[in-house]
C-alpha cells in the first residue's frame, strides 16, 4: 500500500532524530572520500570510479533477483 493510499497519510511527520546518526556517518564518509580523491592520481581515480559503479550495479541486480 502506498503512503497516499492510507487514511492517515497526511499525519506523516518528519523526525530528523531518527536518521541524524546515519546522516552524520554519511557526511563524515563523504568527506573522507573527497579527501582521498585529492591524493590519488587521475588513473587511480578512474579505476576507483569504475569499481564503485560496478559494485553498485551488482548490488542493484541482487535486489531484483
SULWOBEL-V445129 format. One record per residue. N is the residue number from 1. RES is the residue in one letter. NEAR is the number of other C-alpha atoms within 8 Angstrom. D_FIRST is the distance of its C-alpha to the first C-alpha in Angstrom with 2 decimals. Layout:
N/RES/NEAR/D_FIRST  N/RES/NEAR/D_FIRST
This chain:
1/X/4/0.00  2/X/5/3.79  3/X/6/6.56  4/X/7/8.34  5/X/7/6.37  6/X/8/7.30  7/X/6/10.95  8/X/6/12.34  9/X/9/10.98  10/X/6/14.64  11/X/5/15.88  12/X/6/14.91  13/X/4/18.24  14/X/4/19.43  15/X/6/21.60  16/X/6/23.95  17/X/6/25.49  18/X/6/22.51  19/X/8/23.22  20/X/8/26.85  21/X/8/28.44  22/X/7/26.43  23/X/8/27.18  24/X/8/30.85  25/X/8/30.98  26/X/8/29.50  27/X/8/32.10  28/X/8/34.92  29/X/8/33.97  30/X/8/33.85  31/X/8/37.30  32/X/8/38.65  33/X/8/37.50  34/X/8/39.23  35/X/8/42.29  36/X/8/42.47  37/X/8/42.30  38/X/6/45.36  39/X/6/47.40  40/X/8/46.80  41/X/6/48.33  42/X/6/46.73  43/X/6/46.69  44/X/8/45.06  45/X/10/42.43  46/X/8/41.77  47/X/8/41.50  48/X/8/39.11  49/X/8/36.82  50/X/8/36.95  51/X/8/36.15  52/X/8/33.16  53/X/8/31.75  54/X/8/32.41  55/X/8/30.78  56/X/8/27.62  57/X/8/27.61  58/X/8/28.01  59/X/8/25.21  60/X/8/22.84  61/X/8/24.00  62/X/7/23.49  63/X/6/19.75  64/X/5/19.58  65/X/4/21.94
